[in-house]
């Protein structure tokens, strides 16, 4: 099932480039630094997620899992940036991170969900982190062929049944924003948002998501705001 209307290849390319030329409406071909960044990114880092290497790779960056917060901006984005920089500058990270029951279930059941998807659809490549630039990236649950990606949600019985019954209208908007963040970071053409629950006979529901230009423009603006706040706060640190 496709949630968004298909857009042209030219528009898809623009999504991945807009970050470099949207600022002050500069043209990409007149900005040598932007051209250099465009040639370099995105970078796909192939390492195990939640490993020390993965933690170091994503340190100091906004990530796709927080795309809704980034897109809304305001105090939520400000708090998020402070949290990112606190993790970056702390000597050790011995604080326990909160994990909801859905998050714990996802860690435990993700591999089963991926295997179910591969049996029904196609093979998934697991990677660590996709770096869109030095300020934003994504940790996808998988990449598919040359154009696709995957996000897995192992939801509880009630939420799974709700999605079975009500379809796309029952999807948490934060999941849709996360997928748009993955699409933006990777520059890929589609992303399969997969809901899995082993307690049901038909235990996998897949929605194919295409890039949404309006959502991604909000994300680009939010990323830029977050970047500028990071620069400001780090400059304040250096001046002390």
C-alpha positions, 0 to 999 in steps of 0.5 A: 500500500502506498501512502503518498502520491508518486512524485517524479524522479526530478523532484526526488533528487531535489529533496536530497539537494535542497538542504544545500541550496535552500539557505538564503535561496542560494543556487547550488551551482554558485556554492562550491562548498555545497557542491563538495558536500553533495559529492560526499554525502550521503555516507552509509556506515556499515557497522552493528547498530548499538555498538560503540562504533555506532554510538560514536558515529551518530554522536552530535547529530540529529536523527530520523527517529526524532524527525517529528520533533525537528519538524515542529521546532520550538522548545521541543527542538531546543531541548533535543539539541541540548540533549544531543550536545550533552551526550557529545560532551559528556565523558561517559554516558552512564545515564539510563535511556528510557525505553518504552514497552514498544521499543523493548519489544522492537529490539527483541522481535526485530529480527523475526519481523525482518525474516518474515519480510524477507520470506514474503518480499525481498532481501534486506541489507542491515547497515549502521548509520546513514549520514546525510551531513555532519548534523543529520542522519538515520539508523534504518532497520534495513536497505533494500536493493538500490532504491528502498529501505525498511522501518520495522515497528513491533507494536502491541496487540491493540495497535496491530489490530487497529492498523489491520482494521483502520489501515493508514489512518491508524499509523502514529504520525511520528512513524511517518515523520521518521520514515520521511527522515530516512528518505531524506537522509538516504536519498532513496525513492521508497521506504517500507514501513512494516508493522509486525506482531507474532500473535496474529496469523497474518503477522506482517502489514507493510505500507510503502511510503514515498517522499513527501515534499511538504514534510521534507521541506519542514524537516530541512528547515528544522535541521537548519534551525537545529544546526544553527543552535548547535553552532551557537551553543558550541561557540559559547562553550569555546568562548568560556 
